[in-house]
Structure formats: C-alpha cells, structure tokens
Amino acid sequence: MFLAVAAGLLLTVSTSRLLAADAASKEVTITGKALCTKCALHESSECQTAIQTEKDGKTITYYLTPNDTAKAFHKNICSTPEQVTATGTVTEKDGKKMLTVSKIEPVKS
C-alpha cells in the first residue's frame, strides 16, 4: 500500500515537472521596441538587447538571453531603438522575463 502511494506521488511530481518544462520551452512571438539595456535604459554596465511591449497599460520588458542571434542583432538597436518581432522561449530569472530568441527582425512598415 505504501509503495503504491509513493509511486503515485512520484508520478504526479514527475508529470508536473514535465508540464512546467514543456510550458517553459514553448516558443512565443512578441512585437515591441528593441533597445539597449546600457545605452537606452541605463540599467546595465554592458550592452544587451531588451524588448519592451505593452499589455493592459503596463510596460513589460523582456531581456534577451545572450546567444548568437541576440548578439548579431544588437548592432541594429544599440544607438537607435526600433520596432521588432522576436520569437523564442521565455523564462524568469531574478524577477525578470528572459527571452531566448531563435529569430528577431525589424517590423516592416
């Protein structure tokens, strides 16, 4: 009896972790203003790309995780913010939304 309960509990915990991991790995697409965390936001000592969006009247800032895609795009927005569409996975770190981009491009007018 004890083993059956323990096995059921383990299965529930494992399933919850898999669902959480699946939700974290789901790609999303956001559109907003890309800008530099150092030059435009004055939040860091090193350049990094962030994307700000509006939802329900609140500004949400997504900080791009440094990867090849984010680093290659940064030169486009370091001195001049621009509207972009980005696709990637969102996680949270230290209360900040982190976006690991797989694709980022300027919004075409």
MMTF fields as JSON, N, C-alpha, C and O atoms, coordinates in Angstrom:
{
  "mmtfVersion": "1.0.0",
  "mmtfProducer": "UNKNOWN",
  "numBonds": 435,
  "numAtoms": 436,
  "numGroups": 109,
  "numChains": 1,
  "numModels": 1,
  "chainsPerModel": [1],
  "groupsPerChain": [109],
  "chainIdList": ["A"],
  "bondAtomList": [4, 2, 8, 6, 12, 10, 16, 14, 20, 18, 24, 22, 28, 26, 32, 30, 36, 34, 40, 38, 44, 42, 48, 46, 52, 50, 56, 54, 60, 58, 64, 62, 68, 66, 72, 70, 76, 74, 80, 78, 84, 82, 88, 86, 92, 90, 96, 94, 100, 98, 104, 102, 108, 106, 112, 110, 116, 114, 120, 118, 124, 122, 128, 126, 132, 130, 136, 134, 140, 138, 144, 142, 148, 146, 152, 150, 156, 154, 160, 158, 164, 162, 168, 166, 172, 170, 176, 174, 180, 178, 184, 182, 188, 186, 192, 190, 196, 194, 200, 198, 204, 202, 208, 206, 212, 210, 216, 214, 220, 218, 224, 222, 228, 226, 232, 230, 236, 234, 240, 238, 244, 242, 248, 246, 252, 250, 256, 254, 260, 258, 264, 262, 268, 266, 272, 270, 276, 274, 280, 278, 284, 282, 288, 286, 292, 290, 296, 294, 300, 298, 304, 302, 308, 306, 312, 310, 316, 314, 320, 318, 324, 322, 328, 326, 332, 330, 336, 334, 340, 338, 344, 342, 348, 346, 352, 350, 356, 354, 360, 358, 364, 362, 368, 366, 372, 370, 376, 374, 380, 378, 384, 382, 388, 386, 392, 390, 396, 394, 400, 398, 404, 402, 408, 406, 412, 410, 416, 414, 420, 418, 424, 422, 428, 426, 432, 430],
  "bondOrderList": [1, 1, 1, 1, 1, 1, 1, 1, 1, 1, 1, 1, 1, 1, 1, 1, 1, 1, 1, 1, 1, 1, 1, 1, 1, 1, 1, 1, 1, 1, 1, 1, 1, 1, 1, 1, 1, 1, 1, 1, 1, 1, 1, 1, 1, 1, 1, 1, 1, 1, 1, 1, 1, 1, 1, 1, 1, 1, 1, 1, 1, 1, 1, 1, 1, 1, 1, 1, 1, 1, 1, 1, 1, 1, 1, 1, 1, 1, 1, 1, 1, 1, 1, 1, 1, 1, 1, 1, 1, 1, 1, 1, 1, 1, 1, 1, 1, 1, 1, 1, 1, 1, 1, 1, 1, 1, 1, 1],
  "groupList": [{"groupName": "MET", "atomNameList": ["N", "CA", "C", "O"], "elementList": ["N", "C", "C", "O"], "formalChargeList": [0, 0, 0, 0], "bondAtomList": [1, 0, 2, 1, 3, 2], "bondOrderList": [1, 1, 2], "singleLetterCode": "M", "chemCompType": "L-PEPTIDE LINKING"}, {"groupName": "PHE", "atomNameList": ["N", "CA", "C", "O"], "elementList": ["N", "C", "C", "O"], "formalChargeList": [0, 0, 0, 0], "bondAtomList": [1, 0, 2, 1, 3, 2], "bondOrderList": [1, 1, 2], "singleLetterCode": "F", "chemCompType": "L-PEPTIDE LINKING"}, {"groupName": "LEU", "atomNameList": ["N", "CA", "C", "O"], "elementList": ["N", "C", "C", "O"], "formalChargeList": [0, 0, 0, 0], "bondAtomList": [1, 0, 2, 1, 3, 2], "bondOrderList": [1, 1, 2], "singleLetterCode": "L", "chemCompType": "L-PEPTIDE LINKING"}, {"groupName": "ALA", "atomNameList": ["N", "CA", "C", "O"], "elementList": ["N", "C", "C", "O"], "formalChargeList": [0, 0, 0, 0], "bondAtomList": [1, 0, 2, 1, 3, 2], "bondOrderList": [1, 1, 2], "singleLetterCode": "A", "chemCompType": "L-PEPTIDE LINKING"}, {"groupName": "VAL", "atomNameList": ["N", "CA", "C", "O"], "elementList": ["N", "C", "C", "O"], "formalChargeList": [0, 0, 0, 0], "bondAtomList": [1, 0, 2, 1, 3, 2], "bondOrderList": [1, 1, 2], "singleLetterCode": "V", "chemCompType": "L-PEPTIDE LINKING"}, {"groupName": "GLY", "atomNameList": ["N", "CA", "C", "O"], "elementList": ["N", "C", "C", "O"], "formalChargeList": [0, 0, 0, 0], "bondAtomList": [1, 0, 2, 1, 3, 2], "bondOrderList": [1, 1, 2], "singleLetterCode": "G", "chemCompType": "PEPTIDE LINKING"}, {"groupName": "THR", "atomNameList": ["N", "CA", "C", "O"], "elementList": ["N", "C", "C", "O"], "formalChargeList": [0, 0, 0, 0], "bondAtomList": [1, 0, 2, 1, 3, 2], "bondOrderList": [1, 1, 2], "singleLetterCode": "T", "chemCompType": "L-PEPTIDE LINKING"}, {"groupName": "SER", "atomNameList": ["N", "CA", "C", "O"], "elementList": ["N", "C", "C", "O"], "formalChargeList": [0, 0, 0, 0], "bondAtomList": [1, 0, 2, 1, 3, 2], "bondOrderList": [1, 1, 2], "singleLetterCode": "S", "chemCompType": "L-PEPTIDE LINKING"}, {"groupName": "ARG", "atomNameList": ["N", "CA", "C", "O"], "elementList": ["N", "C", "C", "O"], "formalChargeList": [0, 0, 0, 0], "bondAtomList": [1, 0, 2, 1, 3, 2], "bondOrderList": [1, 1, 2], "singleLetterCode": "R", "chemCompType": "L-PEPTIDE LINKING"}, {"groupName": "ASP", "atomNameList": ["N", "CA", "C", "O"], "elementList": ["N", "C", "C", "O"], "formalChargeList": [0, 0, 0, 0], "bondAtomList": [1, 0, 2, 1, 3, 2], "bondOrderList": [1, 1, 2], "singleLetterCode": "D", "chemCompType": "L-PEPTIDE LINKING"}, {"groupName": "LYS", "atomNameList": ["N", "CA", "C", "O"], "elementList": ["N", "C", "C", "O"], "formalChargeList": [0, 0, 0, 0], "bondAtomList": [1, 0, 2, 1, 3, 2], "bondOrderList": [1, 1, 2], "singleLetterCode": "K", "chemCompType": "L-PEPTIDE LINKING"}, {"groupName": "GLU", "atomNameList": ["N", "CA", "C", "O"], "elementList": ["N", "C", "C", "O"], "formalChargeList": [0, 0, 0, 0], "bondAtomList": [1, 0, 2, 1, 3, 2], "bondOrderList": [1, 1, 2], "singleLetterCode": "E", "chemCompType": "L-PEPTIDE LINKING"}, {"groupName": "ILE", "atomNameList": ["N", "CA", "C", "O"], "elementList": ["N", "C", "C", "O"], "formalChargeList": [0, 0, 0, 0], "bondAtomList": [1, 0, 2, 1, 3, 2], "bondOrderList": [1, 1, 2], "singleLetterCode": "I", "chemCompType": "L-PEPTIDE LINKING"}, {"groupName": "CYS", "atomNameList": ["N", "CA", "C", "O"], "elementList": ["N", "C", "C", "O"], "formalChargeList": [0, 0, 0, 0], "bondAtomList": [1, 0, 2, 1, 3, 2], "bondOrderList": [1, 1, 2], "singleLetterCode": "C", "chemCompType": "L-PEPTIDE LINKING"}, {"groupName": "HIS", "atomNameList": ["N", "CA", "C", "O"], "elementList": ["N", "C", "C", "O"], "formalChargeList": [0, 0, 0, 0], "bondAtomList": [1, 0, 2, 1, 3, 2], "bondOrderList": [1, 1, 2], "singleLetterCode": "H", "chemCompType": "L-PEPTIDE LINKING"}, {"groupName": "GLN", "atomNameList": ["N", "CA", "C", "O"], "elementList": ["N", "C", "C", "O"], "formalChargeList": [0, 0, 0, 0], "bondAtomList": [1, 0, 2, 1, 3, 2], "bondOrderList": [1, 1, 2], "singleLetterCode": "Q", "chemCompType": "L-PEPTIDE LINKING"}, {"groupName": "TYR", "atomNameList": ["N", "CA", "C", "O"], "elementList": ["N", "C", "C", "O"], "formalChargeList": [0, 0, 0, 0], "bondAtomList": [1, 0, 2, 1, 3, 2], "bondOrderList": [1, 1, 2], "singleLetterCode": "Y", "chemCompType": "L-PEPTIDE LINKING"}, {"groupName": "PRO", "atomNameList": ["N", "CA", "C", "O"], "elementList": ["N", "C", "C", "O"], "formalChargeList": [0, 0, 0, 0], "bondAtomList": [1, 0, 2, 1, 3, 2], "bondOrderList": [1, 1, 2], "singleLetterCode": "P", "chemCompType": "L-PEPTIDE LINKING"}, {"groupName": "ASN", "atomNameList": ["N", "CA", "C", "O"], "elementList": ["N", "C", "C", "O"], "formalChargeList": [0, 0, 0, 0], "bondAtomList": [1, 0, 2, 1, 3, 2], "bondOrderList": [1, 1, 2], "singleLetterCode": "N", "chemCompType": "L-PEPTIDE LINKING"}],
  "groupTypeList": [0, 1, 2, 3, 4, 3, 3, 5, 2, 2, 2, 6, 4, 7, 6, 7, 8, 2, 2, 3, 3, 9, 3, 3, 7, 10, 11, 4, 6, 12, 6, 5, 10, 3, 2, 13, 6, 10, 13, 3, 2, 14, 11, 7, 7, 11, 13, 15, 6, 3, 12, 15, 6, 11, 10, 9, 5, 10, 6, 12, 6, 16, 16, 2, 6, 17, 18, 9, 6, 3, 10, 3, 1, 14, 10, 18, 12, 13, 7, 6, 17, 11, 15, 4, 6, 3, 6, 5, 6, 4, 6, 11, 10, 9, 5, 10, 10, 0, 2, 6, 4, 7, 10, 12, 11, 17, 4, 10, 7],
  "groupIdList": [1, 2, 3, 4, 5, 6, 7, 8, 9, 10, 11, 12, 13, 14, 15, 16, 17, 18, 19, 20, 21, 22, 23, 24, 25, 26, 27, 28, 29, 30, 31, 32, 33, 34, 35, 36, 37, 38, 39, 40, 41, 42, 43, 44, 45, 46, 47, 48, 49, 50, 51, 52, 53, 54, 55, 56, 57, 58, 59, 60, 61, 62, 63, 64, 65, 66, 67, 68, 69, 70, 71, 72, 73, 74, 75, 76, 77, 78, 79, 80, 81, 82, 83, 84, 85, 86, 87, 88, 89, 90, 91, 92, 93, 94, 95, 96, 97, 98, 99, 100, 101, 102, 103, 104, 105, 106, 107, 108, 109],
  "secStructList": [7, 2, 2, 2, 2, 2, 2, 2, 2, 2, 2, 2, 2, 2, 2, 2, 2, 2, 2, 2, 2, 2, 2, 2, 2, 7, 3, 3, 3, 3, 3, 3, 3, 3, 3, 3, 6, 6, 6, 6, 1, 7, 7, 7, 1, 1, 7, 7, 3, 3, 3, 3, 3, 3, 3, 6, 6, 3, 3, 3, 3, 3, 3, 3, 7, 7, 1, 2, 2, 2, 2, 2, 2, 2, 6, 6, 6, 1, 1, 1, 7, 3, 3, 3, 3, 3, 3, 3, 3, 3, 3, 3, 3, 6, 6, 3, 3, 3, 3, 3, 3, 3, 3, 3, 3, 3, 7, 7, 7],
  "xCoordList": [0.823, 0.0, 0.869, 0.638, 1.866, 2.755, 3.487, 3.645, 3.936, 4.651, 3.75, 4.207, 2.501, 1.569, 1.353, 1.317, 1.213, 1.029, 2.29, 2.209, 3.444, 4.718, 4.914, 5.357, 4.586, 4.729, 3.775, 4.152, 2.566, 1.599, 2.058, 1.902, 2.613, 3.126, 4.295, 4.379, 5.192, 6.35, 5.895, 6.447, 4.911, 4.385, 3.771, 3.962, 3.043, 2.43, 3.486, 3.361, 4.523, 5.605, 6.329, 6.617, 6.628, 7.323, 6.5, 7.041, 5.203, 4.319, 4.256, 4.271, 4.187, 4.157, 5.422, 5.365, 6.556, 7.828, 7.89, 8.371, 7.412, 7.409, 6.499, 6.855, 5.332, 4.425, 5.032, 4.896, 5.695, 6.354, 7.48, 7.647, 8.252, 9.346, 8.801, 9.378, 7.68, 7.07, 6.562, 6.733, 5.942, 5.446, 6.595, 6.472, 7.71, 8.866, 9.528, 10.146, 9.415, 10.083, 9.208, 9.665, 7.957, 7.055, 7.472, 7.65, 7.627, 8.033, 6.865, 5.722, 7.181, 6.218, 6.763, 7.967, 5.889, 6.308, 5.798, 4.615, 6.715, 6.338, 6.754, 7.704, 6.04, 6.373, 6.477, 5.608, 7.547, 7.743, 8.959, 9.53, 9.352, 10.503, 11.76, 11.852, 12.735, 14.017, 14.952, 15.057, 15.625, 16.562, 17.684, 17.609, 18.711, 19.89, 19.717, 19.314, 20.026, 19.88, 20.898, 20.661, 22.024, 23.043, 22.774, 22.676, 22.658, 22.591, 21.229, 21.171, 20.137, 18.802, 18.134, 17.527, 18.246, 17.569, 18.429, 17.905, 19.737, 20.679, 20.52, 20.563, 20.332, 20.139, 21.341, 21.406, 22.294, 23.429, 24.715, 24.7, 25.823, 27.12, 27.604, 28.586, 26.911, 27.258, 26.034, 24.898, 26.283, 25.185, 24.485, 25.125, 23.175, 22.331, 21.028, 20.622, 20.377, 19.115, 17.946, 17.913, 16.994, 15.727, 14.618, 14.808, 13.465, 12.295, 11.187, 10.849, 10.624, 9.525, 8.221, 8.123, 7.212, 5.871, 4.872, 5.192, 3.682, 2.599, 1.524, 1.124, 1.054, -0.06, -0.901, -0.4, -2.158, -3.09, -2.574, -2.721, -1.968, -1.468, -0.162, 0.292, 0.451, 1.715, 2.83, 2.61, 4.024, 5.182, 5.822, 6.124, 6.021, 6.691, 8.024, 8.073, 9.093, 10.425, 10.934, 10.98, 11.317, 11.93, 13.412, 13.77, 14.269, 15.708, 16.195, 15.96, 16.871, 17.311, 18.509, 19.499, 18.394, 19.497, 20.595, 20.322, 21.831, 22.907, 23.124, 23.596, 22.775, 23.097, 23.51, 23.498, 23.869, 24.356, 23.33, 23.696, 22.061, 21.005, 20.863, 20.797, 20.816, 20.668, 21.891, 21.762, 23.071, 24.301, 24.422, 24.82, 24.083, 24.186, 23.214, 23.522, 22.05, 21.048, 21.328, 20.879, 22.051, 22.209, 22.721, 22.291, 23.623, 24.187, 23.105, 23.301, 21.963, 20.869, 20.147, 19.529, 20.214, 19.4, 20.197, 19.617, 21.502, 22.294, 22.146, 21.989, 22.195, 22.091, 20.7, 20.355, 19.902, 18.571, 17.57, 17.618, 16.665, 15.637, 14.797, 14.63, 14.267, 13.434, 12.398, 12.616, 11.267, 10.202, 10.657, 11.177, 10.454, 10.873, 9.796, 8.892, 9.933, 9.18, 10.21, 11.138, 10.048, 11.007, 10.27, 9.169, 10.903, 10.363, 11.38, 12.574, 10.901, 11.804, 11.066, 9.836, 11.831, 11.241, 11.465, 12.513, 10.464, 10.514, 10.711, 10.044, 11.644, 11.834, 11.871, 11.845, 11.93, 12.039, 13.283, 13.531, 14.066, 15.293, 15.393, 15.38, 15.493, 15.599, 14.471, 14.687, 13.266, 12.109, 12.021, 11.134, 12.926, 12.918, 12.531, 12.874, 11.808, 11.468, 12.665, 13.133, 13.147, 14.284, 13.766, 13.035, 14.141, 13.714, 14.933, 15.848, 14.94, 15.996, 15.465, 14.605, 15.99, 15.446, 16.012, 17.187, 15.121, 15.542, 15.46, 16.067, 14.683, 14.515, 14.143, 13.324, 14.752, 14.391, 14.594, 15.607, 13.604, 13.696, 12.905, 11.941, 13.324, 12.597, 11.178, 10.933, 10.25, 8.877, 8.875, 9.388, 8.295, 8.224, 7.023, 5.92, 7.224, 6.142, 5.221, 4.262],
  "yCoordList": [-1.194, 0.0, 1.26, 2.18, 1.295, 2.445, 2.661, 3.796, 1.562, 1.675, 2.235, 3.012, 1.856, 2.353, 3.86, 4.596, 4.306, 5.737, 6.504, 7.557, 5.986, 6.637, 6.704, 7.725, 5.627, 5.604, 6.616, 7.307, 6.706, 7.675, 9.107, 9.955, 9.372, 10.703, 11.059, 12.177, 10.109, 10.327, 10.609, 11.489, 9.884, 10.087, 11.481, 12.147, 11.927, 13.256, 14.348, 15.293, 14.235, 15.223, 15.231, 16.302, 14.067, 13.978, 14.599, 15.323, 14.33, 14.889, 16.409, 17.106, 16.934, 18.383, 19.039, 20.1, 18.416, 18.979, 18.945, 19.896, 17.868, 17.787, 18.856, 19.486, 19.059, 20.096, 21.479, 22.31, 21.741, 23.035, 23.223, 24.313, 22.176, 22.263, 22.482, 23.238, 21.815, 21.974, 23.401, 23.983, 23.971, 25.348, 26.322, 27.295, 26.077, 26.966, 26.855, 27.815, 25.713, 25.526, 25.905, 25.842, 26.298, 26.683, 28.038, 28.998, 28.112, 29.364, 30.338, 29.953, 31.597, 32.683, 33.712, 33.755, 34.531, 35.625, 36.919, 37.05, 37.879, 39.177, 40.283, 40.136, 41.369, 42.554, 43.721, 43.919, 44.497, 45.64, 46.438, 46.23, 47.355, 48.213, 47.564, 47.318, 47.288, 46.746, 47.911, 48.866, 47.806, 48.854, 48.264, 47.119, 49.056, 48.609, 48.863, 49.95, 47.846, 48.0, 48.973, 49.556, 49.159, 50.097, 51.505, 52.462, 51.617, 52.939, 53.62, 54.837, 52.869, 53.465, 53.368, 54.332, 52.2, 52.008, 52.387, 52.611, 52.459, 52.778, 51.828, 52.249, 50.523, 49.515, 48.606, 47.864, 48.653, 47.73, 48.427, 49.501, 47.794, 48.356, 47.822, 48.318, 46.807, 46.239, 46.268, 46.212, 46.358, 46.353, 44.998, 43.947, 45.048, 43.868, 44.344, 45.485, 43.505, 43.878, 43.544, 42.491, 44.457, 44.234, 44.616, 45.446, 44.006, 44.35, 44.735, 43.982, 45.925, 46.391, 46.303, 46.735, 45.729, 45.607, 46.219, 46.459, 46.464, 46.993, 45.931, 45.314, 45.715, 44.794, 45.364, 45.609, 45.569, 46.119, 47.416, 47.64, 48.27, 49.555, 49.502, 50.524, 48.325, 48.184, 47.833, 47.103, 48.355, 48.032, 46.754, 46.641, 45.804, 44.552, 44.536, 44.738, 44.296, 44.259, 42.827, 42.148, 42.379, 41.07, 41.301, 42.024, 40.703, 40.828, 39.65, 38.497, 39.928, 38.849, 38.132, 38.752, 36.817, 35.988, 36.075, 35.892, 36.351, 36.459, 35.131, 34.157, 35.107, 33.979, 34.573, 35.795, 33.756, 34.266, 35.156, 36.18, 34.783, 35.561, 36.938, 37.946, 36.983, 38.258, 39.152, 40.352, 38.555, 39.345, 39.92, 41.072, 39.129, 39.598, 40.742, 41.627, 40.734, 41.764, 43.051, 44.118, 42.978, 44.126, 45.382, 46.487, 45.232, 46.416, 47.254, 48.448, 46.642, 47.37, 48.323, 49.285, 48.073, 48.869, 49.56, 50.263, 49.379, 49.923, 51.433, 51.942, 52.143, 53.598, 54.121, 55.248, 53.321, 53.749, 52.619, 51.623, 52.75, 51.716, 51.524, 52.444, 50.303, 50.039, 48.966, 48.098, 49.04, 48.049, 46.724, 46.684, 45.643, 44.327, 43.286, 43.504, 42.164, 40.968, 39.904, 39.673, 39.252, 38.244, 36.971, 37.011, 35.845, 34.539, 33.83, 33.833, 33.219, 32.494, 31.949, 31.952, 31.482, 30.925, 31.895, 32.532, 31.998, 32.925, 32.148, 31.144, 32.636, 32.115, 33.323, 34.466, 33.071, 34.163, 33.945, 32.842, 35.005, 34.93, 36.201, 37.303, 36.058, 37.198, 38.21, 39.419, 37.702, 38.563, 39.237, 40.061, 38.902, 39.485, 38.433, 37.259, 38.865, 37.975, 37.898, 38.911, 36.678, 36.444, 35.769, 34.782, 36.294, 35.748, 35.212, 35.965, 33.918, 33.303, 33.26, 32.442, 34.157, 34.306, 33.274, 32.911, 32.816, 31.97, 32.786, 32.442, 33.887, 34.746, 36.142, 36.301, 37.152, 38.545, 39.355, 39.221, 40.205, 41.016, 42.313, 42.365, 43.358, 44.632, 44.462, 43.647, 45.237, 45.242, 46.039, 47.157, 45.451, 46.137, 47.053, 46.634, 48.296, 49.303, 49.118, 49.875],
  "zCoordList": [0.0, 0.0, 0.0, -0.785, 0.883, 0.974, -0.347, -0.797, -0.968, -2.243, -3.341, -4.18, -3.341, -4.353, -4.196, -5.183, -2.961, -2.702, -3.086, -3.718, -2.711, -3.035, -4.546, -5.071, -5.241, -6.7, -7.34, -8.286, -6.842, -7.366, -7.146, -8.025, -5.996, -5.685, -6.592, -7.1, -6.792, -7.661, -9.09, -9.753, -9.562, -10.906, -11.033, -12.051, -10.02, -10.035, -10.081, -10.86, -9.261, -9.241, -10.575, -11.11, -11.122, -12.413, -13.525, -14.361, -13.55, -14.569, -14.446, -15.46, -13.225, -13.011, -13.534, -14.155, -13.288, -13.775, -15.289, -15.906, -15.904, -17.359, -17.961, -18.956, -17.363, -17.866, -17.715, -18.612, -16.603, -16.397, -17.4, -17.948, -17.646, -18.611, -20.014, -20.797, -20.338, -21.646, -21.828, -22.9, -20.802, -20.884, -21.061, -21.806, -20.389, -20.495, -21.859, -22.317, -22.517, -23.794, -24.982, -26.123, -24.738, -25.813, -26.372, -25.622, -27.687, -28.308, -28.379, -28.624, -28.161, -28.265, -29.246, -29.502, -29.787, -30.662, -30.052, -29.738, -29.887, -29.33, -30.292, -31.061, -30.233, -31.026, -30.069, -29.22, -30.208, -29.336, -29.738, -30.809, -28.871, -29.142, -28.573, -27.37, -29.454, -29.027, -28.724, -29.493, -27.585, -27.195, -26.345, -25.901, -26.132, -25.403, -23.902, -23.488, -23.098, -21.649, -21.073, -20.015, -21.749, -21.272, -21.81, -21.043, -23.12, -23.757, -23.64, -23.465, -23.731, -23.708, -22.342, -21.874, -21.7, -20.41, -19.205, -18.114, -19.398, -18.318, -17.13, -15.974, -17.435, -16.406, -16.214, -15.234, -17.138, -17.05, -17.458, -18.059, -17.119, -17.485, -18.832, -19.384, -19.359, -20.663, -21.564, -21.094, -22.86, -23.82, -23.836, -23.802, -23.887, -24.009, -24.626, -24.406, -25.382, -26.006, -25.093, -24.458, -25.041, -24.339, -25.3, -26.189, -25.115, -25.92, -24.954, -24.041, -25.171, -24.334, -25.103, -26.251, -24.438, -25.012, -24.041, -22.877, -24.518, -23.685, -23.546, -24.534, -22.32, -22.089, -20.956, -19.859, -21.226, -20.236, -19.622, -18.42, -20.446, -19.983, -19.209, -18.694, -19.119, -18.399, -19.379, -20.345, -19.125, -19.94, -19.412, -18.224, -20.301, -19.957, -20.696, -21.909, -19.963, -20.561, -20.59, -19.565, -21.785, -21.986, -22.244, -23.174, -21.442, -21.604, -22.432, -22.069, -23.541, -24.402, -23.795, -23.407, -23.722, -23.258, -24.312, -25.498, -23.9, -24.891, -25.621, -25.034, -26.897, -27.769, -29.113, -29.268, -30.069, -31.351, -32.052, -32.63, -32.007, -32.669, -32.028, -32.73, -30.707, -29.994, -30.199, -30.442, -30.098, -30.257, -31.667, -31.834, -32.675, -34.058, -34.345, -35.144, -33.703, -33.95, -33.183, -33.601, -32.083, -31.186, -31.885, -31.554, -32.836, -33.518, -34.19, -34.415, -34.511, -35.166, -34.228, -34.684, -32.919, -31.991, -30.897, -30.07, -30.872, -29.76, -29.623, -28.513, -30.727, -30.634, -30.996, -30.641, -31.695, -32.103, -31.896, -32.617, -30.928, -30.723, -31.978, -32.779, -32.136, -33.305, -32.995, -32.149, -33.694, -33.53, -34.134, -35.249, -33.388, -33.841, -33.532, -32.726, -34.199, -33.869, -33.547, -34.322, -32.394, -31.948, -31.556, -31.008, -31.85, -31.494, -30.628, -30.926, -29.549, -28.667, -27.463, -27.416, -26.492, -25.27, -24.118, -24.021, -23.248, -22.123, -20.825, -20.574, -20.01, -18.659, -17.732, -18.19, -16.443, -15.483, -14.642, -14.155, -14.475, -13.685, -12.857, -13.406, -11.557, -10.649, -10.864, -10.782, -11.142, -11.319, -12.68, -12.9, -13.598, -14.939, -15.959, -15.819, -16.993, -18.094, -19.037, -19.557, -19.245, -20.131, -21.401, -21.328, -22.548, -23.831, -24.566, -24.898, -24.817, -25.622, -27.041, -27.371, -27.888, -29.237, -30.189, -30.139, -31.063, -32.175, -33.469, -34.484, -33.398, -34.574, -34.095, -33.19, -34.71, -34.407, -35.68, -36.366, -35.985, -37.183, -37.011, -36.248, -37.729, -37.663, -38.196, -39.085, -37.647, -38.143, -39.441, -39.503, -40.463, -41.752, -41.75, -41.399, -42.137, -42.139, -43.297, -43.449]
}
